[in-house]
């Protein structure tokens, strides 16, 4: 027979084996070792970081309403630019017409200056003739 000590050793080995199996089985549980907790915590941190990035992107991007408002403002600005272009073309036409009129006025002034110069010489000659006539007629009229 097996001695009482040997039975105690076998019982001890069995109990130690059961303890090791229970301890290792418990250690295999990720919650018990903290591995799962660490993984969940790291996923939570990544989720929070992604949430912050998403929030920043949402703040940085324009909403559909903003795009519509910008589109309306752009249309108004384009209409204003078109109006200014029409006014500028009208001003250019007015400038061209004014330049033609000014040339015509210059030509008329040149012709009038020529006419005035010739009239001046004619008047100058007439004045001399009238002076001569007075020089002759006045003394004759005084003698009578």
Residue pairs with C-beta under 8 A, 6 or more apart in sequence:
2 10
26 32
27 33
30 36
30 37
30 39
31 37
62 70
